[in-house]
Each structure stands twice: as structure tokens, then as C-alpha cells.
């Protein structure tokens, strides 16, 4: 007749792992966090990928559904490229005019 030991190796290993994790949590929570001036300046502009994905989850599907309506623009790739080139050309022209006006 063999008896099962009260404390098996798995239980000891699990207990040791739990103790180590608890020590890591306590040690990291014990530190004082004081943000620097740079951290405070950058803080409003930080974002999380998960939060962004959650807030923009439906945008892709709403856009695709909107493309089904007949009154939406179906500009081709060439036309879109021409519009982009025109946009940047006008931006450069505006900068040039502002530069001339500042002199």
C-alpha cells in the first residue's frame, strides 16, 4: 500500500511560483513613480493601440457600407492621385505666398 505524499512536487512548485509572483507585485508597487516634465508634456498625446482599435472598430465597415449607396463618389485611383498632387501643390503655393507676405 502506497500513500500519496501530502505535499507533492507540483504543489511545492506552484506555491513557490505564486510566492515569487506576489513578491514581484509587492516590490514593484512599493516604488514611487514621479513623472518628469517630459512625461507630463507628452501624456495628453499618448494613445493605446487597444483603445484606438476599440474606438475605430466599426469605421471600416461603415465606410464599406457607405460605398454601396449610389450617391457616394467612386473616383478612380488616377483621379485620387491627381487630387493628392493638387492638394500638395496648393499647400506648397500657400507656404510660398505666406513666406512672401511675411517679408
N, C-alpha and C positions, 0 to 999 in steps of 0.2 A: 504494500500500500504506500503510494507516494502522496505526499501532501504538497499542495501549492504554496509556495512561499508567500508570505504576507506582502512583502514589497518586491515586486518584480522589477527587472531592469527597465522595462518600459515606463513604469510608474516613476521610478527614480529619475530617469532621463527627462520625462515630461515635467516633473516638479522642478528639476534644475533649470530647464529651459524657461519655464514660467517665472522662476525667481530671477533669472538673468534679464528677461524682458521687463519685469517690474523694476529692477534696478536701473535699467536704461531709461525708462519713462521717468522715474523719480529724479535721476541725475540730470536729465535734460530739462525737466520742468523747474528745477531748482535754479537755473541760470537766469540772470536778469537781462532782458532784452531792451536795449536803448537804441532806437533808430538814429542814424546820423542825419545830418542836414540833407544829404543827397537822398537818403531813403524817404524822408518826408517830402522832398520835392517831387520825386518820381512816383510816389504812392498813388496819386489820382490817375496816372496813366498806365498802371499795370493792369493786366487782364489775365483771366484764366481761360485756358482752351476749353475746358469742360463747360464753363459758364457761357462762353461765346457760342459754342455748339448748341447748347440748350436754348439760348435765346434766338438763334437763327435757324433752328431745325426745319421749320416749315417754309422758310423763304424760297428754297429751291422748288418745292412742289407748287407753291402759289404762283411763282414765276412761270412754271411749265403749264399750269392750268390757264393762266392769263394768255399764253401764246395761242391757245385754242380759239380765242374769240376772233371774229373776222376783222374787227376794227384795230387790232394791235399791229404795230409796224413789223413788217417782215423784210427789213432791209438786208441785202445780201452782204457777204463778207467784204467784197470790194468797196461797197458803199460805206460800210462801217469804218474801214481803213481810211478812206478819204475824209470822213468826218473827224477821225482822230488826228490825221495830219493837219487838217484845217484848224482844229482846236489848238494844237501846239503852235502852229504858225501864228494864230491870233494872240496867243499868250506871249510869244516872243516879241511880236509887234507892240503889244501893250507895254511890256517891260521897256522896250526901246523908247516909246513915247513918254513913259514916266521918267526915264532917265534924262531925256532931253528937257522935260519940263522942270526937273529939279536943278538943272544947271543955270 
